[in-house]
Amino acid sequence: MARAPRTAKMGRSGRVTIPKEIRERLHLEPGDLFLVRVEKGKIVLVPEARRDPEQAWFWSEEWQKGEREADEDIRADRVFGPFSSVEEMKEHFQALRDEIAERGED
């Protein structure tokens, strides 16, 4: 059942308060982030999904840097595999290590 639209007032700094009923219904909390866009002349706020605190490491700058490097390696085809088994993978990397040792590239 649709509820009657709520009115909100914009203050001088551009802040708009989301009505309490809507905050409670959507379980919004102070500090939540929103994607903000304009669609057909209307302002649309979309709450961003909350991140699990136990997965905060994934969003660290260090980890994201590694993700970007991995994405670039994949785009540049600097990857190995897929391998049919762990043994096949071990053999591949042992051969690669041997090749590097022969060239003296420790």
C-alpha positions in Angstrom: 0.0 0.0 0.0 1.5 3.3 -1.1 1.8 6.0 1.5 1.1 9.7 1.0 4.2 11.6 -0.2 6.1 13.5 2.5 7.4 17.1 2.2 10.9 18.0 3.1 12.4 21.5 3.2 15.9 22.4 1.9 18.0 24.6 4.2 20.5 27.3 3.1 23.3 24.8 2.9 21.4 22.5 0.6 20.6 19.9 3.3 17.3 18.1 3.2 16.0 16.0 6.0 14.6 12.6 5.1 11.3 12.2 7.0 11.6 9.9 10.1 8.9 7.5 8.8 11.0 6.9 5.6 14.3 6.6 7.6 12.7 4.0 9.9 11.1 2.0 7.1 14.4 1.8 5.1 16.5 1.4 8.3 18.6 4.4 7.4 21.2 5.6 9.9 23.3 8.8 10.3 26.3 8.5 8.1 24.7 6.3 5.4 25.7 7.2 1.9 23.4 7.8 -1.1 23.9 7.8 -4.8 22.3 11.1 -6.0 21.1 11.5 -9.6 18.5 13.4 -11.6 15.9 11.5 -13.6 13.4 13.3 -15.7 13.7 16.5 -13.7 13.5 14.7 -10.3 16.2 14.2 -7.7 16.6 10.5 -6.9 18.4 9.3 -3.8 19.5 5.6 -3.7 21.0 4.3 -0.4 24.3 2.6 -1.0 24.5 -1.0 0.2 26.0 -1.2 3.6 29.4 -2.9 3.8 30.0 -5.8 6.2 32.5 -4.6 8.8 34.3 -7.9 8.6 35.0 -7.2 4.9 36.4 -3.7 5.4 39.9 -5.0 4.4 38.6 -5.4 0.9 37.9 -1.7 0.6 41.2 -0.5 2.0 43.3 1.6 -0.4 46.1 -1.0 -0.3 43.8 -3.9 -1.3 42.0 -1.8 -4.0 45.4 -0.9 -5.5 46.2 -4.6 -5.8 42.7 -5.2 -7.4 43.5 -2.5 -10.0 46.9 -4.0 -10.7 45.3 -7.5 -11.1 42.6 -6.0 -13.5 45.4 -4.5 -15.6 47.3 -7.8 -15.7 44.2 -9.5 -16.8 43.6 -6.9 -19.6 47.2 -7.2 -20.7 47.0 -11.0 -20.7 49.7 -11.3 -18.0 48.0 -14.3 -16.4 48.6 -18.1 -16.1 46.1 -20.9 -16.2 43.6 -22.1 -15.9 45.1 -25.3 -14.5 43.4 -28.7 -14.4 44.8 -29.5 -11.0 47.0 -28.3 -8.3 49.8 -30.6 -9.5 49.6 -29.0 -13.0 49.9 -25.6 -11.4 52.9 -26.6 -9.3 54.6 -28.1 -12.3 54.0 -24.9 -14.3 55.5 -22.6 -11.6 58.4 -25.0 -11.0 59.3 -24.9 -14.7 59.0 -21.1 -14.7 61.2 -20.9 -11.6 63.8 -23.2 -13.3 63.7 -21.0 -16.4 64.3 -17.9 -14.5 67.2 -19.6 -12.5 68.8 -20.7 -15.8 68.8 -17.1 -17.0 70.3 -15.9 -13.7 67.3 -13.6 -12.9 67.0 -14.4 -9.2 
